[in-house]
């Protein structure tokens, strides 16, 4: 069984070898070099994954032009007046 400091050193070594950013090295899991290295391979696939071009904007989300107040101050005033029953 490896000590915590030995496992930490292995994590950073594997992260360097696999091109994983140092701030993600602590997320690698395993009890030895081989298991940590296997986890690093799967993590590196996620870190280096690029969008596939299938991302589309959902026009039903976000603010709608011409619906309600256009600035935060007006929105607050309208909500305040509505809460007071005016």
C-alpha positions as semicolon CSV with decimal commas, in nm:
position;residue;x (nm);y (nm);z (nm)
1;X;0,000;0,000;0,000
2;X;0,138;0,337;-0,102
3;X;0,141;0,637;0,127
4;X;-0,062;0,947;0,048
5;X;0,248;1,139;-0,058
6;X;0,359;0,857;-0,291
7;X;0,016;0,849;-0,456
8;X;0,022;1,226;-0,495
9;X;0,361;1,207;-0,666
10;X;0,232;0,935;-0,899
11;X;-0,075;1,145;-0,984
12;X;0,138;1,444;-1,082
13;X;0,382;1,226;-1,277
14;X;0,098;1,061;-1,472
15;X;-0,073;1,397;-1,531
16;X;0,248;1,533;-1,679
17;X;0,292;1,225;-1,898
18;X;-0,066;1,229;-2,025
19;X;-0,090;1,606;-2,080
20;X;-0,347;1,664;-1,808
21;X;-0,342;2,013;-1,652
22;X;-0,175;2,020;-1,309
23;X;-0,491;2,155;-1,145
24;X;-0,672;1,833;-1,245
25;X;-0,400;1,593;-1,126
26;X;-0,554;1,562;-0,778
27;X;-0,872;1,426;-0,940
28;X;-0,694;1,118;-1,070
29;X;-0,793;0,803;-0,884
30;X;-0,624;0,471;-0,823
31;X;-0,405;0,275;-0,585
32;X;-0,101;0,236;-0,808
33;X;0,066;0,371;-1,122
34;X;-0,131;0,150;-1,362
35;X;-0,476;0,235;-1,225
36;X;-0,396;0,606;-1,202
37;X;-0,261;0,596;-1,557
38;X;-0,580;0,428;-1,682
39;X;-0,790;0,694;-1,511
40;X;-0,572;0,963;-1,668
41;X;-0,642;0,826;-2,015
42;X;-1,017;0,853;-1,965
43;X;-0,983;1,200;-1,809
44;X;-0,761;1,324;-2,091
45;X;-1,030;1,223;-2,342
46;X;-1,279;1,441;-2,156
47;X;-1,039;1,733;-2,117
48;X;-0,940;1,734;-2,482
49;X;-1,291;1,670;-2,619
50;X;-1,407;1,934;-2,861
51;X;-1,767;2,023;-2,941
52;X;-1,900;1,826;-3,237
53;X;-2,069;2,120;-3,403
54;X;-2,413;1,999;-3,304
55;X;-2,468;2,272;-3,045
56;X;-2,763;2,488;-3,138
57;X;-2,913;2,794;-2,977
58;X;-3,257;2,745;-2,825
59;X;-3,451;3,061;-2,921
60;X;-3,715;2,990;-2,658
61;X;-3,456;3,066;-2,388
62;X;-3,344;3,408;-2,271
63;X;-3,503;3,752;-2,281
64;X;-3,762;3,835;-2,541
65;X;-3,757;4,166;-2,723
66;X;-4,050;4,387;-2,638
67;X;-4,170;4,176;-2,344
68;X;-4,150;4,354;-2,009
69;X;-3,902;4,616;-1,891
70;X;-3,576;4,639;-2,082
71;X;-3,345;4,725;-1,793
72;X;-3,304;4,590;-1,437
73;X;-3,416;4,912;-1,266
74;X;-3,743;4,916;-1,460
75;X;-3,793;4,543;-1,395
76;X;-3,744;4,598;-1,020
77;X;-3,983;4,894;-1,017
78;X;-4,248;4,692;-1,203
79;X;-4,209;4,395;-0,968
80;X;-4,225;4,625;-0,664
81;X;-4,541;4,793;-0,789
82;X;-4,698;4,455;-0,867
83;X;-4,615;4,330;-0,517
84;X;-4,783;4,638;-0,367
85;X;-5,092;4,577;-0,583
86;X;-5,052;4,883;-0,800
